[in-house]
Amino acid sequence: MKTVYALIASIDNYPIPAHRLNGCVNDARSFSEYLTRFADANGLPIQTVELFDEKAKRQDIINGFSLFNAAKDGDMCVFYYSGHGSQIPAPKEFWDESDGMSETMVCYDSRLPKGRDLADKELGYLVWKATGGKDLHFLIVTDCCHSGTITRDLNVKSRMADAAVTQTKAREYLGFSEYVKGENSIQPPAARHIHLSAAKDNETAKEYDIDGTQRGVFTYSLVEALESTGGRTTYANLMEAVNAKVKNRVKEQSPQFNGYGFQEKANLSFLGDGAAMMRPDFLLTFDKTNGWVVKAGALQGISTSGAVFQTEDCTPLKTLKVNPNYSTVKGADAFARDTQQRVTIAQMDYPRTRIALAPDSDKEAAALLRKGWEDSIGVDENGQKYQRSPLLEWVENPAKADYLMRAYNGSYRLTTLTSEIPLFRRVPAKNIFSVYTFLNDVDTVASWDSRKRFNNPNTKIPKEYITITVKDAVDARSPMREPYIFQQPDAETCATVAVSLMNTSPRPLWVSFLMFGCDFSITNQYLPKRELKPGETAVIEVENEPTIPLFVPEELFSWGVNEVQECFRVFVSSDEPNTDVHNQKGLEMDTRVGQERLVRGKSNTVAVDGEDWRVIDIPYTLVAPMPERGLQQDKAVPLTNWVSVE
C-alpha cells in the first residue's frame, strides 16, 4: 500500500526579535492536518514529523529528511517549510545565479553565532539523497520569500529576512563532494520533484490576519483550494485557484509551480501517480479589475473567434476579450463573486486535423472503427475516458485528409498519405474498447498538430528581440546556422545540442522553451518560464547539463527510417506566460514485427505596449546512421514534416 511521508518545518519564534513572525506555525499545522485528512480519505497510511520553532534548527531539518529513507516506489513524500527566506552570497563555483546570490531558508539557528541558512542547492541535494533512485512522488511546498524588498503594509508582514553577509565556501555545502560539474558551474545532482512556492523571486510572501488568526496568504489559500476539490485536482489547476485567491487578498505576490524531471507536470494530479487528465479545464473567477475571467488565454490556445466556455451546470460563458493568459467572459453574473468554478471549452473555431479511412481497410474492422467514431463518449482499454475530439474531422475523401487510418491485418494504424509506416504503435482491432484506445491516440496527434499551428500573427514583438544560439555540443566552437541538421555519432549514441536565449531588447521579456517530438510529445520541462532582463541569457539545461540529448527513436530503424524532423519552440511574451497546457505525453512508437530492437540508455521522449506574445520556431533534422543488425532497409524518409509558422 502507498504511504504518505510528510516532514513539516515551521518557525515563528526566531531567537532574534526582529525576525519573529506570527503565522508560520499556524500554517504548518493547517497544512499538516489537511495532509492527514487527505490520507484518511484515500485510505493511505501517513507518517508525519513536525519541527516547529526551536526544533527547526538547520541540523534538525537535515536529520528530518531521514524520514524519507523508508519510502518505497510509488510512495508520496512531502517537505513543507514556512518561515523566513533569504539569500547568501554564492561561491563562484555556483555562479549560475545572475545576481551572485543563493536563495535560502532561514532555520531557527541560522543567524546565531556560527549558524547557517539552508541553501537551495543543499535542499536539492537532500531531495536527491532522499529519493535514492526510487520512483517517488516528491512535493516541496515553501511559504517564504527568496528575494525582494521587505514590505511593511498595514497588518501585512513579509517572510523575508535580511541577506546573510558571510559567504559559505562551496566545499562547506551539504553533500558538496557529490555535486555534478557542469560547463559553467557545479550543481547538486538532480532529483525529480514538484515545487509549490509562495511568490516569484522578486516578490515577498506575506502573512496577515485572516478570520482573527495570523496566517500566510499562500498556505491559507493553498489549503482552501485543496479543501474545495478534495485534493482531486492537477497541480496546474490547483495553482490557478491559489493564484486567484492570493491576488484577491494581497498585492504583488504570485505563487509559483515548477516540476523538475516531469514531462507532463501540468497534468500531474496532486500527490497522484502522474496520470494525465483527458481534457483541459480552466478556472472561472471574479477579478476586481477585469470582472469575470477564465484563466485561459491566447497562450493556452483560446482563439478570439467565438470561443464559449461552459460551467459544470452547462451555463454558457461567451468570451469578450482574449489576453495572453486569461479571457474576460460574460454570463456569470448569477454566481457569487467569491465563487470559483471549473469550466470547459464548449465552442471554438479549432483548426481541425482531418482523418480518413484508407480504401483498402478490412471491412469488419473499418465498420467497428466508424462505430467508435460515432460514439460521443466511452472508456478505452486502459480505463481512460474517450470523448470525441473537437480537434478531429472525419472526411470521406482520403485525398483531402491529413492522415489515413488503416484497418488491416488485425490492427489499426495511423499513417501519412504517402507511407504505410505507423506514426505510433499499432492497436489490435479487437473490440470497441480498442477502437477508443486508437482514437484517443489519434486525438494526441491532433492536439500536437493544433499546437504546431499555434501563432500570434498580430504580435508587435520583433523576432530579433530574442537572439537564439544553437551549437553542436561536441563541436561548440561556433554557432550553427539554419537549416539545423544534427548527426548522431551512431545509432546507440545521442546527438547533443546546446541552445541559449538572449534578450537583446530594451525591456524585460519572458521566455518559455518547448520541445516538439516526432512521437507527438510536447514538453516545456527544460525551461517552463523565465524573465530575462535586457542583455540577460538563459541556457537550456537538462538535468543540470547545458546540453539537450537527441535520439532517433530506435523503433524507427526497424522500418528503415533513420531521419526525423522535429522542432524547438520559443515563446516570447511581455507578460508572465503559462505554457504548461501545451505539454503532452508522447505515443509509443511502432516496431516492425520480427525486427530486432536495440538496447540502449534513455531516449528523448522527452507587447511591447501592453500584453503581447509571439513564437519563434527552431525546426531541425536529426539523422542517425542505420545500425548494422540485419534490420529491414527500406528507403529512409523523414517521419514528420515540420512547417514553421514564421
Secondary structure, 3 states (H helix, E strand, C coil): CCCEEEEEEECCCCCCHHHCCCCHHHHHHHHHHHHHHHHHHCCCCEEEEEEEHHHCCHHHHHHHHHHHHHCCCCCEEEEEEECCEEEEECCHHHCCCCCCEEEEECCCCCCCCCCCCEEHHHHHHHHHHHHCCCCCEEEEEEECCCCCCCCCCCCEEECECCCCCCCCCHHHCCCHHHCEECCCCEECCCCCEEEEECCCCCCCCEEEEECCEEEEHHHHHHHHHHHHHCCCCEHHHHHHHHHHHHHCCCCCCCCEEEEECCCCHHHCECCCCCCCCCCCCEEEEEECCCEEEECCCHHHCCCCCCCEEECCCCCEEEEEEECCCCEEEECCCCCCCCCCEEEEEEECCCCCEEEEECCCCCHHHHHHHHHHHHCCEEECCCCCEEECCCCEEECCCHHHCCEEEEEECCEEEEECCCCCCCCCCCEECCCHHHHHHHHHHHHHHHHHHHHHCCCCCCCCCCHHHEEEEEEECCCCCCCCCCCEEEECCECCECEEEEEEEEECCCCCEEEEEEEECCCCCEEEEEEEEEEECCCCEEECCECCECCEEECCCHHHHCCCCCEEEEEEEEEEECCCCCCHHHCECCCCCCCCCCCCCCCCCCCCCCCCCCCCEEEEEEEEEEECCCCCCCCCCCCCCCCCCCCCCC
